[in-house]
Amino acid sequence: MTDWKIFHGNRAPHDQLRELPKPPPWRFSQETARLKRPANLDLDAEKALIAFFAAANHQISSAHDLSGGGLAIALAESGIAGGRGFRLEDLEGEPHRSLFSESPSRAIVTCPADEVENVLALAERAGTTATRIGTVGGPEMGFGPFSMPLARAREVFEGALPKALSSSIV
């Protein structure tokens, strides 16, 4: 049995953020919207991503899937869970697409700076890509075009359900 080490949450300060792979070009059709169908799953891309995780198990510090809210939501959840801020540095293209694309077979991973070249090589060997997008650490969640204090995000996240449940229902 493999000793999996795929954690949810930014685990180490100064880890390097990587996105695997970039979102595909924006495609939207009225038919897809009407049927509320998810994006087509590319089984080869999914297989490559799984192969990467199997190979990179001991090189990465954390990982998070991007299909449930995109990069921004995965980063926020990881930052709150790990208690560490982050700074995105290399967003490409339109910020809304880069931050909120929920296309399948994508993830973010963090790795120590001395593992970056190994992680990039493992991604290539697995048949996928890894792109540097930022660094873990600090008190802010820096999304590129906007940021917020990690402490405030945690306060809102942890207080949302108690606040909702304490409201009286009429």
Beta strands, then each sheet from edge to edge (+ up, - down):
strand 1: 16-20
strand 2: 62-65
strand 3: 86-88
strand 4: 107-111
strand 5: 131-136
strand 6: 140-142
strand 7: 147-149
sheet 1: 2+ 4- 1+ 5- 3+ 6+ 7-
end
